[in-house]
Amino acid sequence: MRPTTLPGTALAISTFCLGTGGFGSDLPRAYYNEENFLRLERAQSLAERLGATANEVALAYLLGQPFPVIPIIGPRTTEQLLASLRASELQLSPAELAELDGEMPG
């Protein structure tokens, strides 16, 4: 099974799904790169300022997009489920969304 994109819709996979082997050996090669490590740093920095986790910020980012997104969270524990659900309460500002995109304030 491979990640799928529907017309006008993004299918997002939470970090809780990593390591499950569901998408084969291409997963590490596709996601473990410098660009994504920089994205993680930006998410962690914003999460610290907001009193949230990087996963909550990442899911809030996806939910804040102007197009339909279907986040697949894949929690293994109740704590992971509750953490993911908290993301729906996080409303990121346009500046915060731009920060996560790596855009510099202008």
N, C-alpha and C positions, 0 to 999 in steps of 0.2 A: 504494500500500500504506500502511495506517495502523497505528499501534501497536494492539495487541489486548489485551484483558483476558479471561482465561478464568475461569470460576467458581472463586473461592478462590485464584487464582494471579495474581501480578503479572508483567508483562512489562517488564523494565527495559532501557534503552538506555544503553550506556556513552558517556562523553564522546568516545571515539575515533570514534564514529559521527557526531558532529556535523559538519556541513558537507558530507556526502556527497550531500545532496539527495534521499535515499531517501524522505523523508516529506513533501516539498513545502515550500512557502513558509510554512506554519503553524509550522514548527519554531522559527524565531527568536522569533516572537511568543509562542509557548507557553512557551519556556524562558528567554528573556532578560528577566527582571523582577527587581525588588528582592528579593523573597522568595528567589529562587534564588541571587542574589549573596550574600545572608546565609548561605545553606546552604553555598555554596562557601567562604566565610570560615571557617565552623565546621569544615568538613572539612580545610581547609588548616592551621588551628591545631592540630587533633588530629593530623594527619599529621606535622607538625613534631615534636610531643612524642613520637610513636611511632617516629620515624625511617622513615616510610613516605611515599608520595605521596598526594595528595588522591584520585586515581583508585583506589588500593588501598583507602583508607578507605571510599570510596563503595561499592565492590563488597563489601567486608567488611560494611558496614552492610546491604546488600541480603541477603547470605547469612546474616546474623544475625537475620533477621526470623522470627517464629513461624509464618509461612505460606509456602507454596511460592513461590519466586521463580525466574524464568528470566532471568538476566542475559545480554544479547547484547553481547559485547565488541567485535567488529569490528576487531581489530588489523590494521594495515597492515605492521607490521614484527615481527621476532622479539623485539626489545626490548619492544615494546608487549604482545605476547603474554605474555612472561615477567613483566612488571610486573602484568598482570591476574591471572596465576596465583598470584602472591605474595599476593594478597588472600585466597586460601583458607587461608593460614597465619595470618592476622590474626584473632584472637579478641577482639572488642570487648566490654567489660564492660557491664552494664546502665547504669551511669552514663555511659559513653561513648556508648552508643546514645541515651540521653536527651539528652545534650549536642548530638548531631547533629540531634535532633528539635527543638532550640531550647528544651528544658525547662530551667528554672533549678533548681539544686540546692536542696532544701528541707529 
